[in-house]
Amino acid sequence: MNRSTKLGTSRRTFLTKGALGVGATAVVGIASPDEASAQRVTKWDRSADVVIAGAGASGLCAAIMAREQGASVIVVEQNHDIGGHAMVSGGRIPLGGGTRLQKKFGVIDSADQVYLDHTDFHNLELRYSDRELVRVWADENAATFDFLLDNGVQFEEVMPTLVNEGTVPRLFRTKVYSDDLKVTINGSPGSGLVRALEKSARAKGVEILLRHSLTRIVRENGSRVTGITATIDNKQVNVEARRGFIIATGGFTSNVAYRRMFDPRLTEEYQVAGEPWSKQNADGEMLAMAIGAVLWGTSNVASEHGRSVTKTRHIGARYGYENLRWNPGSPMFPLVGGAGLTVKSYQDLICVNQFGKRFWNELDDTYGYLNACLGRHDPDAKSRKLNGGGPIWAIFDADAVRREEWDPTPPNVDPNGWFFTADTIQELARKIANPYQLAPMPARALEETVTKYNAYVDAGKDAEFGRPGLMFKVQIPPFHAAWATPILHDALAGLRTNGRCEVLDIRGQVIPGLYCAGESAGGFALHGLPRVTVFGRIAGREAARSRT
Ligand SMILES: Cc1cc2nc3c(=O)[nH]c(=O)nc-3n(C[C@H](O)[C@H](O)[C@H](O)COP(=O)(O)OP(=O)(O)OC[C@H]3O[C@@H](n4cnc5c(N)ncnc54)[C@H](O)[C@@H]3O)c2cc1C
């Protein structure tokens, strides 16, 4: 049996175990390239001026803006609720250029300064951006922030702060929408963005079709995009887009085959921030490519800048993204499984690979550590047909639990494959099992690792990896192994668009009627909400203004 067959079966069993059927994004097959292109639709079931796939941050901005231009709007959303990744986001939105809130706090800013800050070649994260996109984005910063205010988004009114890309304070944070976890999903500030936008969109007459998955983009005879097919409960609904169709499906991080185009190391074991609430399956990108679209800025994914891969902060549970600790009261929690133990200091633990060996200085927060996780294989790996780096496990003892003030029991940890406890190190190694741990961890190897590390603590020097300030031995039972494998976050490449958010083909020609915004769009590797809200708004406006 080859590796993928074996993983495929066991992983499916694993993923569905305990599933409630809430929140999980429906897995619907999308059309193959041949099916998707040149399809004639004989009957449209629904029709609107502007049709949008995805009711996340970019899709909702697009919908409101298109409606404000007088267009009728239908949004198809795959999930059972709106919000996408933005719902569980931190709601930090650094937009500048002279927004109303900046002015209120006496901050002087301009579109030109925003542009300069985001085209500074010292900024490696943004060095390879498409300047047309950055210029348009800078020019629309202030208007977009004020648009959010006008559509009911509330921000914490404190002096804005600087973020990496800026020389001027621009960062404001949205307020959590309500106390009700059924409404906010996790109580994250990002709920204040998307719930407010949803309310405004609905009030303005936007129609949102939930549980409808985009499965086809209709481009007749290689000319204009005229509509889409959405699928609900295996039924197909053809929706005509009289003026334009906007892809706002939010990137590709959840799609293993697709993400490996950019970095072949990103195999199955890497979990994704924002899941299991919302998936980014690259549906929009794949369907657009099937009708001639191309990608843009693809090197950004593997540039080792920005947050495409992140170090885990919450360990012992499946989803340990640093800025999202799942709330046990969340309606999603049965699918999440565990909130995770928040690591105050990696000084309190060691990290080992699936062979039970340390591989790097655990205190390192750079891509050095991440690269070592993703691909630093010891010679044992050759015989095991590995491709990605495999699971990373944090190993620690009872003393570390005391120092970190952890309670290593559910719901903080998830004992179903993500957290293990034993009285001896060898027993601990033998217990570690989940579908990503392809073979049992060699018990003797883990014991040797711990013994060696404890000797380094005695000697005051990490002879292997130069970890500074070695202080604590791993020696007091019970011993623990907690899932600490890096988490994927941003989709930093996507479809090629111009400054009007029109999607381009391989010749640089506009595909008429097709627009894209959000993480599905490429060419500008800026993290998160500032990029997706600005381009969502532009896409909505431009699609609404387009005439066939
Ligand atoms: C935990 C977390 C914290 C974050 N914190 C911040 C922050 O503080 N500041 C910041 O700037 N950024 C933050 N981000 C990033 C930010 O949330 C995202 O960049 C942003 O939400 C992306 O917007 P989007 O519209 O492209 O995608 P999303 O908001 O993910 O929306 C995409 C929508 O499309 C839907 N969809 C997907 N496929 C289909 C299909 N085939 N048919 C129909 N619908 C489909 C999805 O269900 C989803 O609702 C955070 C992200 C996460 C996960």
The ligand as an SDF file (V2000), in Angstrom:
LIG
                    3D

 53 58  0  0  0  0  0  0  0  0999 V2000
   -7.1850   32.8170   13.5830 C   0  0  0  0  0  0  0  0  0  0  0  0
   -6.9950   33.9260   12.5970 C   0  0  0  0  0  0  0  0  0  0  0  0
   -6.6810   35.2000   13.0580 C   0  0  0  0  0  0  0  0  0  0  0  0
   -6.5010   36.2400   12.1540 C   0  0  0  0  0  0  0  0  0  0  0  0
   -6.2990   37.4900   12.6340 N   0  0  0  0  0  0  0  0  0  0  0  0
   -6.1490   38.5180   11.7640 C   0  0  0  0  0  0  0  0  0  0  0  0
   -5.9930   39.8510   12.2380 C   0  0  0  0  0  0  0  0  0  0  0  0
   -6.0820   40.1270   13.4450 O   0  0  0  0  0  0  0  0  0  0  0  0
   -5.7630   40.8290   11.3170 N   0  0  0  0  0  0  0  0  0  0  0  0
   -5.7010   40.5800    9.9950 C   0  0  0  0  0  0  0  0  0  0  0  0
   -5.4680   41.5020    9.2150 O   0  0  0  0  0  0  0  0  0  0  0  0
   -5.9190   39.3260    9.5060 N   0  0  0  0  0  0  0  0  0  0  0  0
   -6.1450   38.3030   10.3620 C   0  0  0  0  0  0  0  0  0  0  0  0
   -6.3700   37.0430    9.8960 N   0  0  0  0  0  0  0  0  0  0  0  0
   -6.4280   36.8280    8.4310 C   0  0  0  0  0  0  0  0  0  0  0  0
   -7.7890   37.2360    7.8820 C   0  0  0  0  0  0  0  0  0  0  0  0
   -8.8210   36.7640    8.7010 O   0  0  0  0  0  0  0  0  0  0  0  0
   -7.9350   36.6630    6.4820 C   0  0  0  0  0  0  0  0  0  0  0  0
   -6.8610   37.1070    5.6950 O   0  0  0  0  0  0  0  0  0  0  0  0
   -9.2480   37.0920    5.8340 C   0  0  0  0  0  0  0  0  0  0  0  0
  -10.3500   36.6750    6.5830 O   0  0  0  0  0  0  0  0  0  0  0  0
   -9.3520   36.5130    4.4350 C   0  0  0  0  0  0  0  0  0  0  0  0
  -10.5030   37.0400    3.8640 O   0  0  0  0  0  0  0  0  0  0  0  0
  -11.1370   36.3390    2.5860 P   0  0  0  0  0  0  0  0  0  0  0  0
  -12.4170   37.0300    2.3190 O   0  0  0  0  0  0  0  0  0  0  0  0
  -10.1340   36.2390    1.5250 O   0  0  0  0  0  0  0  0  0  0  0  0
  -11.4060   34.8530    3.1120 O   0  0  0  0  0  0  0  0  0  0  0  0
  -12.3410   34.3470    4.2810 P   0  0  0  0  0  0  0  0  0  0  0  0
  -12.5970   35.4200    5.2710 O   0  0  0  0  0  0  0  0  0  0  0  0
  -11.7520   33.0910    4.7650 O   0  0  0  0  0  0  0  0  0  0  0  0
  -13.7170   34.0300    3.5360 O   0  0  0  0  0  0  0  0  0  0  0  0
  -13.8000   33.0900    2.4910 C   0  0  0  0  0  0  0  0  0  0  0  0
  -15.2190   32.5280    2.4620 C   0  0  0  0  0  0  0  0  0  0  0  0
  -15.3960   31.7740    1.2640 O   0  0  0  0  0  0  0  0  0  0  0  0
  -16.1260   30.6070    1.5720 C   0  0  0  0  0  0  0  0  0  0  0  0
  -15.8740   29.6120    0.5230 N   0  0  0  0  0  0  0  0  0  0  0  0
  -14.7540   28.8730    0.3170 C   0  0  0  0  0  0  0  0  0  0  0  0
  -14.9160   28.0650   -0.7560 N   0  0  0  0  0  0  0  0  0  0  0  0
  -16.1640   28.3030   -1.2290 C   0  0  0  0  0  0  0  0  0  0  0  0
  -16.9270   27.7720   -2.3200 C   0  0  0  0  0  0  0  0  0  0  0  0
  -16.4410   26.8330   -3.1400 N   0  0  0  0  0  0  0  0  0  0  0  0
  -18.1670   28.2410   -2.5040 N   0  0  0  0  0  0  0  0  0  0  0  0
  -18.7010   29.2070   -1.6970 C   0  0  0  0  0  0  0  0  0  0  0  0
  -18.0350   29.7320   -0.6400 N   0  0  0  0  0  0  0  0  0  0  0  0
  -16.7750   29.2840   -0.4180 C   0  0  0  0  0  0  0  0  0  0  0  0
  -15.6000   30.2060    2.9310 C   0  0  0  0  0  0  0  0  0  0  0  0
  -16.4940   29.3260    3.5820 O   0  0  0  0  0  0  0  0  0  0  0  0
  -15.4820   31.5610    3.6150 C   0  0  0  0  0  0  0  0  0  0  0  0
  -16.6700   31.9240    4.2760 O   0  0  0  0  0  0  0  0  0  0  0  0
   -6.5980   35.9910   10.7680 C   0  0  0  0  0  0  0  0  0  0  0  0
   -6.9100   34.7150   10.3080 C   0  0  0  0  0  0  0  0  0  0  0  0
   -7.1200   33.6880   11.2040 C   0  0  0  0  0  0  0  0  0  0  0  0
   -7.4820   32.3300   10.6940 C   0  0  0  0  0  0  0  0  0  0  0  0
  1  2  1  0
  2  3  1  0
  2 52  2  0
  3  4  2  0
  4  5  1  0
  4 50  1  0
  5  6  2  0
  6  7  1  0
  6 13  1  0
  7  8  2  0
  7  9  1  0
  9 10  1  0
 10 11  2  0
 10 12  1  0
 12 13  2  0
 13 14  1  0
 14 15  1  0
 14 50  1  0
 15 16  1  0
 16 17  1  0
 16 18  1  0
 18 19  1  0
 18 20  1  0
 20 21  1  0
 20 22  1  0
 22 23  1  0
 23 24  1  0
 24 25  2  0
 24 26  1  0
 24 27  1  0
 27 28  1  0
 28 29  2  0
 28 30  1  0
 28 31  1  0
 31 32  1  0
 32 33  1  0
 33 34  1  0
 33 48  1  0
 34 35  1  0
 35 36  1  0
 35 46  1  0
 36 37  1  0
 36 45  1  0
 37 38  2  0
 38 39  1  0
 39 40  1  0
 39 45  2  0
 40 41  1  0
 40 42  2  0
 42 43  1  0
 43 44  2  0
 44 45  1  0
 46 47  1  0
 46 48  1  0
 48 49  1  0
 50 51  2  0
 51 52  1  0
 52 53  1  0
M  END
$$$$
